[in-house]
Amino acid sequence: MAPKQKEAKKEFVSERQSKADAKEKAEQEFADAAQDAKDKEKREEQAKKRVESIKKGPGQPPHWIMDCGAKLRDYQTEVRIKVRAATKLHDQMHELAKERVFGITEDSDPKVLDFAQFFAGALACSIVGDEDEDVRCASVAALGALDEAGVPYLDSLTRAILKDKCPSVRCASAKALSRCARSPQKKAAQELCKFVFGQTAGGNGDNYKQTREEVCTALANMEYKQLPLIADFMKHQNQDISKELRHSMASKLLHAIMLPDTRRDTMASAINVWSSLMIEGLPDAQLFCQSFLHKSDRVKLKNALESLLPVALNDPDSEVRKLATASLSNLNFATDEIFKLLGETLEKDSNPVQRLRAARAFDSFVRLSDTMAVESLKAKGHEVASAAMLDAVPMVRLAAATALGGALASAEPYVQDLVDSLKAEDKTVRKAAARGLGAIGVAAATGLRNLFVSILEDEDFAVRYWACESLGRMGDGAVLYLHAFAAVALYDVDPVMKARSNDAIQAVDIALAAPVVDRFSISEECSTIEADMTGPGVSAEQARQEKAVTALDAVGIPHKGLWAPPEDVKPKKGGASTGSKRDKAEQKKRERYAAEAKNPTKLNTDFVCDVGKLLACLARGLDAVEEEEPDEILADVDSDVEPPASDD
């Protein structure tokens, strides 16, 4: 066969194979599309059935739920049985709290939470009217497990946290409110928006973030009278309805619920997204409809949120105040008003108990999270720092300082208020600042150098004492300065600096001071020094001076006079030795001389430091002492030791 015929045949076979592959691919795509359509129809049918199931509700509750509710209502029931009934309801709901109300399907059993309306009223009655505090506590915990479904019964929790005489019940109520005092309508709106925007490519991403948030907020704030708008919108989710009509219904809904000043592009984007066919989202829409809050429920929710603030400030029990503060944070309660009230109380209230509670409330907010710590201190950090210094009541000062100390990452700007006050003209302010830094603790470690200066420089004994106390509470960072104090107490040229450094070591916590004292002490057997300044104590003193140099250099304190072995007295190494007796004697002589030169033979009394120079430089705004000409190295060598001969 000719080459051209072979080539033509090959092209023909290839073309036929390509057509066959294309046909097979088209058939597969058609089959996949048909299957997807069939699956979609099935999912849509299931969605419609689920809507009907949600509307119908869970039916009659199991006998044990009705029995538990009846026992709680019956005042003749024994206390232990009432407690068991409330506890059983709580335990059964504990793992089901994440489920939606009436969130059942045909192939799932109703959940305890679905029957809340059958027993939550009994729990509310027990919370308000039962005489036994154990029953009330158990009922509060069970009602709290309902989460958003407990909103219609919030008035019982509000009354309990405000008026119940038992602190345990008030604590349990604060915890329950942090779970129940949330809008179920807002949660359902978030779920509905998540589905609707998920139908559009990138709808749940950053590009649609602003639109999604504004629509979600509008849905969460819808009133009950606007409910027919959602019902009409759901009726138009049908294959027979044109896209233009769905677009019209989406526009009608969104224009009715969104703010009048909504940007035009945001509104257009939202309408475009909500015009999509979303039959599978009908269950979410139905759940949203059933989550609508009546006006009375909105009032209960508002009252519950507003009850937490006075409890956080005024409840006589500290644990209740702490839990109420945590609940306010968990519920994302607007903090501007809270911090304004706390700040005014801390600054102006004449009642020290109220000021103390305000300071402790700040401490609770600061310790909730890093975000809340930043927000709290940004709002009233300077007022807290002022209270930590200047409040007349020690407990208020301590509570305010503890609040600052609880924010290791964000307290520095407000700690600086106290650090700056160490230089105030009024000695009372300086003392308060020194004391406040110690109460803050490790979070005030940035003020260590300033405390060091105050200990040595301040003329008032009380300021120096509190500065010493505070420095001892700064953790490991203070050890560096304690070593410097030990060196100054031993070798400074100024006797006043020596005395104040010695006082500082005695004033700090013994756990910090003891290792420092041990490091710079010389044992009795090693401390002997003869009249001619020789003896075992010479080497020990030399070692202590070398330790002092390390400590002084770490802080930047100038010193001079440290003895060092001369560099030109090293033994001869290898080389031209002939092995003669003279060379061997010379080598031994060199080795002996070098060994004796490693340590001073007489006590070195020339070593001194001058912390006053460092203080003077810091006063001029310099970070360190300006460099001077290096001192001549001292080398005290016995005159009877013959120097080594030259190698030349």
C-alpha positions as CSV (number, residue, x, y, z in Angstrom):
1,M,0.0,0.0,0.0
2,A,1.3,3.4,-0.9
3,P,2.4,5.8,1.9
4,K,-0.3,8.3,1.0
5,Q,-3.0,5.6,1.3
6,K,-1.7,4.5,4.6
7,E,-1.7,8.1,5.9
8,A,-5.3,8.7,4.7
9,K,-6.4,5.5,6.3
10,K,-4.8,6.4,9.6
11,E,-6.5,9.9,9.6
12,F,-9.8,8.2,8.8
13,V,-9.5,5.8,11.8
14,S,-8.4,8.7,14.1
15,E,-11.3,10.8,13.0
16,R,-13.8,8.0,13.5
17,Q,-12.4,7.3,17.0
18,S,-12.7,11.0,17.9
19,K,-16.3,11.1,16.9
20,A,-17.0,8.0,18.9
21,D,-15.3,9.5,22.0
22,A,-17.2,12.7,21.5
23,K,-20.5,10.8,21.3
24,E,-19.7,8.8,24.4
25,K,-18.8,11.9,26.3
26,A,-22.0,13.7,25.2
27,E,-24.0,10.6,26.2
28,Q,-22.3,10.6,29.6
29,E,-22.9,14.3,30.2
30,F,-26.5,13.8,29.2
31,A,-26.8,10.9,31.7
32,D,-25.1,12.9,34.4
33,A,-27.4,15.9,33.8
34,A,-30.4,13.6,33.9
35,Q,-29.2,12.0,37.1
36,D,-28.5,15.5,38.6
37,A,-32.0,16.6,37.6
38,K,-33.5,13.5,39.1
39,D,-31.5,13.9,42.3
40,K,-32.4,17.6,42.5
41,E,-36.0,16.8,42.1
42,K,-35.7,14.2,44.9
43,R,-33.9,16.7,47.1
44,E,-36.6,19.4,46.3
45,E,-39.3,16.9,47.1
46,Q,-37.7,16.0,50.4
47,A,-37.3,19.8,51.2
48,K,-41.0,20.3,50.6
49,K,-41.9,17.3,52.9
50,R,-39.6,18.7,55.5
51,V,-41.3,22.0,55.4
52,E,-44.7,20.3,56.1
53,S,-43.1,18.3,58.9
54,I,-41.7,21.4,60.5
55,K,-45.1,23.1,60.2
56,K,-46.9,20.1,61.8
57,G,-44.5,20.0,64.7
58,P,-43.3,17.0,66.7
59,G,-46.6,15.8,67.9
60,Q,-47.3,14.6,71.4
61,P,-44.3,14.3,73.7
62,P,-43.2,11.1,75.4
63,H,-44.8,10.2,78.7
64,W,-41.6,10.8,80.7
65,I,-41.4,14.5,79.6
66,M,-45.0,15.1,80.7
67,D,-44.3,13.2,83.9
68,C,-41.2,15.4,84.7
69,G,-43.2,18.6,84.0
70,A,-46.0,17.4,86.2
71,K,-43.7,16.6,89.1
72,L,-42.1,20.0,88.9
73,R,-45.5,21.7,89.1
74,D,-46.8,19.6,92.0
75,Y,-45.9,21.3,95.3
76,Q,-46.5,18.1,97.2
77,T,-43.7,16.2,95.3
78,E,-40.6,15.5,97.4
79,V,-37.6,17.8,96.8
80,R,-35.3,15.0,95.7
81,I,-37.8,13.9,93.0
82,K,-38.2,17.4,91.8
83,V,-34.4,17.8,91.5
84,R,-34.2,14.5,89.6
85,A,-37.0,15.5,87.2
86,A,-35.3,18.8,86.4
87,T,-31.9,17.1,86.1
88,K,-33.3,14.5,83.7
89,L,-34.6,17.2,81.4
90,H,-31.3,19.0,81.5
91,D,-29.3,15.9,80.8
92,Q,-31.4,14.9,77.9
93,M,-31.1,18.3,76.3
94,H,-27.4,18.8,77.0
95,E,-26.3,17.1,73.8
96,L,-29.3,18.3,71.8
97,A,-29.0,22.0,72.4
98,K,-27.3,22.4,69.0
99,E,-30.4,21.1,67.2
100,R,-33.0,23.5,65.8
101,V,-36.4,23.7,67.4
102,F,-38.7,21.3,65.5
103,G,-35.8,20.3,63.4
104,I,-37.1,16.7,62.8
105,T,-37.3,14.8,59.6
106,E,-39.3,11.8,58.6
107,D,-36.5,9.4,59.3
108,S,-35.5,10.9,62.7
109,D,-37.0,10.7,66.1
110,P,-38.3,13.9,67.8
111,K,-35.8,15.4,70.2
112,V,-36.4,16.5,73.8
113,L,-35.8,20.1,72.7
114,D,-38.6,19.9,70.2
115,F,-41.1,19.5,73.1
116,A,-39.8,22.5,75.0
117,Q,-43.3,24.2,75.1
118,F,-44.6,21.2,77.1
119,F,-42.2,21.4,80.0
120,A,-40.3,24.8,79.9
121,G,-43.3,26.5,81.6
122,A,-42.9,24.0,84.5
123,L,-39.2,24.8,84.8
124,A,-40.0,28.6,84.9
125,C,-42.6,28.0,87.6
126,S,-40.1,26.1,89.7
127,I,-37.5,28.8,89.3
128,V,-39.8,31.5,90.5
129,G,-41.9,29.6,93.1
130,D,-40.2,26.6,94.6
131,E,-39.0,26.9,98.2
132,D,-36.0,24.7,97.8
133,E,-32.8,26.2,96.4
134,D,-31.6,22.9,94.9
135,V,-34.8,22.6,92.9
136,R,-34.5,26.1,91.7
137,C,-30.8,25.6,90.7
138,A,-31.6,22.4,88.8
139,S,-34.5,24.1,87.0
140,V,-32.4,27.1,86.0
141,A,-29.8,24.8,84.5
142,A,-32.4,22.8,82.6
143,L,-34.0,26.0,81.2
144,G,-30.5,27.3,80.2
145,A,-29.9,24.1,78.2
146,L,-32.8,25.3,75.9
147,D,-30.5,28.0,74.4
148,E,-32.5,30.3,72.1
149,A,-35.7,28.3,72.6
150,G,-35.8,29.5,76.2
151,V,-36.5,33.2,75.2
152,P,-40.2,33.0,76.0
153,Y,-39.3,32.0,79.6
154,L,-36.5,34.6,80.2
155,D,-38.6,36.6,82.6
156,S,-38.2,33.7,85.2
157,L,-34.4,33.9,84.8
158,T,-34.4,37.7,85.0
159,R,-36.4,37.6,88.3
160,A,-34.1,34.9,89.7
161,I,-30.9,36.8,89.0
162,L,-32.3,40.0,90.4
163,K,-34.3,38.8,93.4
164,D,-33.4,35.3,94.5
165,K,-31.7,35.3,97.9
166,C,-29.5,32.2,97.2
167,P,-26.2,33.1,95.5
168,S,-26.0,29.6,93.9
169,V,-29.3,30.3,92.1
170,R,-28.2,33.7,90.9
171,C,-24.9,32.2,89.6
172,A,-26.8,29.5,87.7
173,S,-29.1,32.2,86.3
174,A,-26.2,34.2,85.1
175,K,-24.9,31.2,83.2
176,A,-28.3,30.3,81.8
177,L,-28.8,33.9,80.6
178,S,-25.6,33.7,78.6
179,R,-27.1,30.8,76.7
180,C,-30.8,31.8,76.5
181,A,-30.7,35.6,76.1
182,R,-30.0,35.3,72.4
183,S,-32.4,36.0,69.6
184,P,-33.5,32.8,67.8
185,Q,-34.6,34.9,65.0
186,K,-31.1,36.2,64.5
187,K,-29.6,32.7,64.5
188,A,-32.3,31.5,62.0
189,A,-31.5,34.5,59.8
190,Q,-27.9,33.6,59.7
191,E,-28.7,30.0,58.7
192,L,-31.0,31.2,56.0
193,C,-28.5,33.7,54.6
194,K,-25.8,31.1,54.6
195,F,-27.9,28.9,52.4
196,V,-29.2,31.6,50.1
197,F,-25.8,33.2,49.5
198,G,-24.3,29.7,49.1
199,Q,-26.3,29.3,46.0
200,T,-24.2,32.0,44.3
201,A,-20.6,31.4,43.4
202,G,-18.5,33.1,46.1
203,G,-21.6,34.2,48.0
204,N,-20.2,33.3,51.4
205,G,-16.9,34.8,50.6
206,D,-15.5,38.3,51.2
207,N,-16.9,39.8,48.0
208,Y,-20.5,39.5,49.3
209,K,-19.6,40.1,53.0
210,Q,-21.2,43.5,53.4
211,T,-24.3,42.5,51.5
212,R,-24.6,39.3,53.5
213,E,-24.3,41.1,56.8
214,E,-26.8,43.8,56.0
215,V,-29.4,41.3,54.8
216,C,-28.8,39.2,57.8
217,T,-29.3,42.1,60.2
218,A,-32.5,43.2,58.3
219,L,-33.9,39.7,58.7
220,A,-33.0,39.5,62.4
221,N,-34.8,42.8,63.0
222,M,-38.0,41.9,61.1
223,E,-41.2,42.4,63.0
224,Y,-44.0,39.8,63.3
225,K,-46.3,41.8,61.1
226,Q,-43.8,41.5,58.2
227,L,-44.0,37.7,58.3
228,P,-46.3,37.4,55.3
229,L,-43.5,38.8,53.1
230,I,-41.5,35.6,53.8
231,A,-44.5,33.5,53.2
232,D,-45.1,35.1,49.8
233,F,-41.4,34.7,49.0
234,M,-41.6,30.9,49.8
235,K,-44.7,30.4,47.6
236,H,-42.8,31.6,44.6
237,Q,-40.0,29.0,45.0
238,N,-41.4,26.8,42.2
239,Q,-40.1,25.6,38.8
240,D,-43.2,27.1,37.1
241,I,-42.5,30.6,38.4
242,S,-40.4,32.8,36.0
243,K,-37.2,34.3,37.1
244,E,-38.6,37.8,36.5
245,L,-41.4,37.2,39.0
246,R,-39.0,35.8,41.6
247,H,-36.8,38.8,41.0
248,S,-39.9,41.0,41.7
249,M,-40.7,39.2,44.9
250,A,-37.1,39.3,46.2
251,S,-37.1,43.1,45.4
252,K,-40.4,43.6,47.3
253,L,-39.0,41.6,50.4
254,L,-35.6,43.3,50.6
255,H,-36.9,46.8,50.0
256,A,-39.4,46.3,52.8
257,I,-36.9,45.0,55.4
258,M,-33.6,46.8,54.7
259,L,-32.8,50.3,55.8
260,P,-33.8,53.2,53.5
261,D,-30.2,54.5,53.3
262,T,-28.9,51.1,52.0
263,R,-26.5,51.7,49.1
264,R,-27.9,51.0,45.6
265,D,-25.2,48.6,44.6
266,T,-25.7,46.6,47.8
267,M,-29.4,46.4,47.3
268,A,-29.0,45.3,43.7
269,S,-26.5,42.6,44.7
270,A,-28.8,41.3,47.4
271,I,-31.9,41.2,45.0
272,N,-29.8,39.3,42.4
273,V,-28.8,36.7,44.9
274,W,-32.3,36.3,46.4
275,S,-33.8,35.9,42.9
276,S,-32.3,32.4,42.5
277,L,-34.5,29.4,42.7
278,M,-34.0,27.9,46.1
279,I,-36.5,25.1,46.7
280,E,-34.0,23.2,48.8
281,G,-33.7,26.2,51.2
282,L,-37.4,26.2,52.1
283,P,-36.8,24.3,55.4
284,D,-34.4,27.0,56.5
285,A,-37.0,29.6,55.5
286,Q,-39.7,27.8,57.4
287,L,-37.5,27.6,60.5
288,F,-36.9,31.3,60.2
289,C,-40.6,31.9,60.1
290,Q,-41.1,29.9,63.3
291,S,-38.3,31.7,65.0
292,F,-40.0,35.1,64.8
293,L,-40.2,36.8,68.2
294,H,-43.5,38.2,69.4
295,K,-43.4,41.7,70.9
296,S,-43.6,40.3,74.4
297,D,-40.6,38.0,73.7
298,R,-38.6,41.0,72.5
299,V,-39.4,42.8,75.8
300,K,-38.3,39.8,77.8
301,L,-35.1,39.5,75.8
302,K,-34.4,43.2,76.3
303,N,-35.1,43.1,80.1
304,A,-32.9,40.0,80.5
305,L,-29.9,41.7,78.8
306,E,-30.5,44.9,80.8
307,S,-30.6,43.0,84.1
308,L,-27.1,41.7,83.7
309,L,-25.4,45.1,84.0
310,P,-26.7,46.1,87.5
311,V,-26.0,42.5,88.7
312,A,-22.4,42.8,87.4
313,L,-21.9,45.9,89.4
314,N,-24.1,45.6,92.5
315,D,-24.7,42.0,93.4
316,P,-23.3,41.3,96.9
317,D,-21.7,38.0,95.8
318,S,-18.4,38.3,93.9
319,E,-19.0,35.1,91.9
320,V,-22.4,36.3,90.7
321,R,-20.8,39.6,89.6
322,K,-18.1,37.7,87.8
323,L,-20.5,35.4,85.9
324,A,-22.8,38.3,85.0
325,T,-19.8,40.1,83.5
326,A,-18.9,37.0,81.5
327,S,-22.4,36.7,80.3
328,L,-22.4,40.3,79.0
329,S,-19.3,39.6,77.1
330,N,-20.6,36.3,75.7
331,L,-23.8,37.9,74.5
332,N,-21.8,40.7,72.7
333,F,-23.6,43.3,74.7
334,A,-22.6,46.8,73.7
335,T,-19.7,47.7,76.0
336,D,-19.6,51.5,75.6
337,E,-22.3,52.1,78.2
338,I,-20.9,49.5,80.5
339,F,-17.4,50.9,80.5
340,K,-18.7,54.5,80.8
341,L,-20.6,53.5,83.9
342,L,-17.7,51.6,85.4
343,G,-15.3,54.4,84.8
344,E,-17.6,57.0,86.4
345,T,-18.1,54.7,89.4
346,L,-14.3,54.1,89.8
347,E,-13.5,57.8,89.6
348,K,-16.4,59.6,91.3
349,D,-18.4,57.3,93.5
350,S,-18.0,58.1,97.2
351,N,-18.9,54.6,98.2
352,P,-15.7,52.5,98.4
353,V,-17.7,49.3,98.0
354,Q,-19.1,50.5,94.6
355,R,-15.6,51.5,93.5
356,L,-14.3,48.1,94.5
357,R,-16.9,46.3,92.6
358,A,-16.3,48.5,89.5
359,A,-12.5,47.7,89.7
360,R,-13.3,44.0,90.0
361,A,-15.7,44.2,87.1
362,F,-12.9,45.6,85.0
363,D,-10.7,42.8,86.1
364,S,-13.4,40.3,85.0
365,F,-13.7,41.8,81.6
366,V,-9.9,41.9,81.1
367,R,-9.5,38.2,81.9
368,L,-12.3,37.1,79.6
369,S,-10.2,37.3,76.4
370,D,-7.3,39.2,74.8
371,T,-9.9,41.1,72.6
372,M,-12.0,42.1,75.6
373,A,-8.8,43.1,77.5
374,V,-7.8,45.5,74.7
375,E,-11.4,46.9,74.5
376,S,-11.7,47.4,78.2
377,L,-8.4,49.2,78.7
378,K,-8.8,51.2,75.5
379,A,-12.1,52.5,77.0
380,K,-11.0,53.2,80.6
381,G,-7.4,52.0,81.0
382,H,-6.1,55.4,82.3
383,E,-8.9,55.6,84.9
384,V,-8.0,52.1,86.1
385,A,-4.3,53.1,86.3
386,S,-5.2,56.2,88.3
387,A,-7.3,54.1,90.7
388,A,-4.5,51.7,91.1
389,M,-2.3,54.6,92.3
390,L,-4.5,57.1,94.1
391,D,-7.6,55.5,95.5
392,A,-7.8,55.9,99.2
393,V,-9.0,52.4,99.9
394,P,-6.3,49.7,99.6
395,M,-8.6,47.0,98.3
396,V,-9.7,49.3,95.4
397,R,-6.1,50.0,94.5
398,L,-5.3,46.3,94.6
399,A,-8.3,45.4,92.4
400,A,-7.5,48.1,89.8
401,A,-3.9,47.0,89.7
402,T,-4.9,43.4,89.4
403,A,-7.1,44.4,86.4
404,L,-4.1,45.9,84.7
405,G,-1.9,42.9,85.7
406,G,-4.4,40.6,84.0
407,A,-3.7,42.1,80.6
408,L,-0.1,41.1,79.9
409,A,-0.3,42.0,76.2
410,S,-2.2,45.3,76.3
411,A,-1.4,46.9,79.7
412,E,1.8,48.6,78.7
413,P,0.4,52.0,77.7
414,Y,-1.4,52.2,81.0
415,V,1.4,50.9,83.1
416,Q,3.4,53.8,81.6
417,D,1.1,56.2,83.5
418,L,2.4,54.7,86.8
419,V,6.0,54.7,85.5
420,D,5.8,58.4,84.6
421,S,4.3,59.1,88.1
422,L,7.5,57.8,89.7
423,K,9.0,61.2,88.8
424,A,6.2,63.3,90.2
425,E,7.0,66.1,92.6
426,D,4.5,64.9,95.2
427,K,6.0,62.1,97.2
428,T,2.5,60.6,97.8
429,V,2.0,60.2,94.1
430,R,5.5,58.6,93.7
431,K,4.7,56.2,96.6
432,A,1.4,55.3,95.0
433,A,2.9,54.7,91.6
434,A,5.6,52.4,93.1
435,R,3.0,50.5,95.1
436,G,0.7,50.2,92.0
437,L,3.5,48.7,89.8
438,G,4.1,46.0,92.4
439,A,0.4,45.1,92.6
440,I,0.3,44.8,88.8
441,G,3.2,42.4,88.9
442,V,4.8,40.8,85.8
443,A,2.7,42.9,83.4
444,A,4.6,46.0,84.7
445,A,8.0,44.6,84.0
446,T,8.7,47.4,81.6
447,G,9.0,49.7,84.7
448,L,11.8,47.6,86.3
449,R,14.6,50.1,85.4
450,N,12.5,53.0,86.7
451,L,12.0,51.2,90.0
452,F,15.7,50.6,90.1
453,V,16.4,54.3,89.8
454,S,13.8,55.2,92.4
455,I,15.3,52.8,94.9
456,L,18.7,54.4,94.6
457,E,17.7,58.0,93.9
458,D,14.4,58.9,95.7
459,E,14.9,60.9,98.9
460,D,11.7,59.6,100.5
461,F,12.1,56.3,102.4
462,A,8.5,55.2,101.8
463,V,8.9,55.6,98.1
464,R,12.2,53.6,98.2
465,Y,10.6,50.9,100.3
466,W,7.6,50.4,98.0
467,A,9.8,50.5,95.0
468,C,11.8,47.6,96.5
469,E,8.6,45.7,97.3
470,S,7.4,46.1,93.8
471,L,10.6,45.2,92.1
472,G,10.5,41.9,94.1
473,R,7.2,41.1,92.5
474,M,8.3,41.4,88.9
475,G,9.4,37.8,88.5
476,D,12.6,36.7,86.8
477,G,13.3,40.1,85.3
478,A,14.0,41.5,88.7
479,V,16.9,39.1,89.4
480,L,19.2,41.0,87.0
481,Y,18.7,44.2,89.1
482,L,19.1,42.3,92.4
483,H,22.6,41.1,91.2
484,A,23.4,44.7,90.4
485,F,22.3,45.8,93.9
486,A,24.6,43.2,95.4
487,A,27.5,44.5,93.4
488,V,26.8,48.1,94.3
489,A,26.4,47.3,98.0
490,L,29.9,45.8,97.9
491,Y,31.9,48.1,95.6
492,D,30.2,51.4,95.0
493,V,32.2,54.6,95.6
494,D,29.2,56.3,97.3
495,P,28.3,54.9,100.8
496,V,24.7,56.1,100.4
497,M,24.3,54.0,97.3
498,K,25.8,51.1,99.1
499,A,23.3,51.4,102.0
500,R,20.3,51.8,99.7
501,S,21.3,48.8,97.7
502,N,21.7,46.7,100.8
503,D,18.3,47.9,102.0
504,A,16.8,46.9,98.6
505,I,18.1,43.3,98.9
506,Q,16.7,43.0,102.4
507,A,13.2,44.4,101.3
508,V,12.5,42.0,98.4
509,D,11.0,38.6,98.7
510,I,13.4,36.2,100.4
511,A,12.9,33.6,97.6
512,L,14.4,36.1,95.1
513,A,17.0,37.6,97.4
514,A,18.5,34.3,98.9
515,P,20.2,33.0,95.7
516,V,21.7,36.5,95.1
517,V,23.1,36.7,98.6
518,D,24.5,33.2,98.3
519,R,26.2,34.1,95.0
520,F,28.0,37.1,96.4
521,S,28.9,35.6,99.8
522,I,32.3,34.0,100.7
523,S,32.4,31.1,103.1
524,E,34.3,31.5,106.3
525,E,37.1,29.1,105.6
526,C,37.8,30.9,102.3
527,S,37.7,34.4,103.7
528,T,41.0,34.6,105.6
529,I,43.3,37.5,104.6
530,E,46.6,38.2,106.3
531,A,47.9,41.5,107.4
532,D,50.0,41.8,104.3
533,M,46.8,41.4,102.1
534,T,47.6,37.8,101.2
535,G,45.9,34.5,102.0
536,P,43.1,32.2,100.9
537,G,40.5,35.0,100.8
538,V,42.4,36.7,97.9
539,S,41.2,34.2,95.2
540,A,37.6,34.2,96.6
541,E,37.5,38.0,96.5
542,Q,38.8,38.0,93.0
543,A,36.0,35.6,91.9
544,R,33.4,37.8,93.6
545,Q,34.7,40.9,91.8
546,E,34.4,39.0,88.5
547,K,30.8,38.1,89.3
548,A,30.2,41.7,90.2
549,V,31.5,42.9,86.8
550,T,29.0,40.6,85.0
551,A,26.1,42.0,87.1
552,L,27.2,45.6,86.6
553,D,27.8,45.2,82.9
554,A,24.3,43.7,82.5
555,V,22.7,46.9,83.9
556,G,25.2,49.4,82.5
557,I,26.9,50.5,85.7
558,P,30.5,51.8,85.1
559,H,33.4,50.2,87.1
560,K,37.2,50.1,87.1
561,G,40.1,48.4,88.8
562,L,39.4,44.7,88.1
563,W,42.6,42.7,88.3
564,A,43.5,40.6,85.2
565,P,46.5,38.4,84.5
566,P,49.1,40.1,82.3
567,E,49.1,38.9,78.7
568,D,52.9,38.7,78.3
569,V,53.7,36.0,80.9
570,K,52.6,32.9,79.1
571,P,54.8,29.7,79.2
572,K,57.0,29.0,76.3
573,K,55.3,26.4,73.9
574,G,57.4,23.9,72.0
575,G,60.0,25.3,69.6
576,A,63.7,25.5,69.9
577,S,64.4,23.6,73.2
578,T,67.7,21.7,72.9
579,G,66.9,19.4,75.9
580,S,69.8,20.9,77.9
581,K,69.6,21.4,81.6
582,R,69.5,25.1,81.2
583,D,66.6,25.0,78.8
584,K,64.6,22.6,81.1
585,A,65.2,24.9,84.1
586,E,64.1,27.9,82.1
587,Q,60.9,26.1,80.9
588,K,60.0,25.1,84.5
589,K,60.6,28.7,85.6
590,R,58.2,30.0,82.9
591,E,55.5,27.5,83.9
592,R,55.8,28.4,87.6
593,Y,55.5,32.1,86.8
594,A,52.5,31.6,84.6
595,A,50.8,29.4,87.2
596,E,51.3,32.1,89.9
597,A,50.2,34.9,87.5
598,K,46.7,33.3,87.0
599,N,45.5,34.7,90.4
600,P,46.5,37.8,92.3
601,T,48.9,37.2,95.2
602,K,47.6,40.2,97.1
603,L,44.0,41.5,97.8
604,N,42.9,43.9,95.0
605,T,41.4,47.0,96.7
606,D,41.3,49.1,93.5
607,F,38.0,47.6,92.1
608,V,35.1,50.0,92.4
609,C,31.9,50.9,90.6
610,D,29.9,54.2,90.4
611,V,26.2,53.8,90.0
612,G,25.8,57.6,90.4
613,K,27.3,58.1,86.9
614,L,24.5,55.8,85.4
615,L,21.8,57.7,87.3
616,A,23.2,61.0,86.1
617,C,23.1,59.8,82.5
618,L,19.6,58.5,82.8
619,A,18.5,61.8,84.2
620,R,19.9,63.5,81.1
621,G,17.9,61.1,78.9
622,L,20.8,58.9,77.9
623,D,20.3,55.1,77.9
624,A,23.9,54.3,79.0
625,V,27.0,55.9,80.4
626,E,29.2,57.7,77.9
627,E,32.4,55.8,77.1
628,E,35.6,57.0,78.8
629,E,39.2,56.2,78.2
630,P,39.9,52.7,79.3
631,D,41.7,52.3,82.6
632,E,45.2,50.8,82.9
633,I,44.9,47.1,83.6
634,L,46.3,46.3,87.1
635,A,48.7,43.4,87.4
636,D,50.2,43.0,90.9
637,V,53.1,40.6,90.5
638,D,55.7,39.8,93.2
639,S,58.9,41.5,92.6
640,D,61.0,38.5,93.6
641,V,59.5,36.5,90.7
642,E,61.9,36.8,87.8
643,P,60.2,37.6,84.5
644,P,60.6,35.1,81.7
645,A,63.5,35.5,79.3
646,S,62.8,36.8,75.8
647,D,62.3,34.2,73.1
648,D,64.7,36.2,70.9
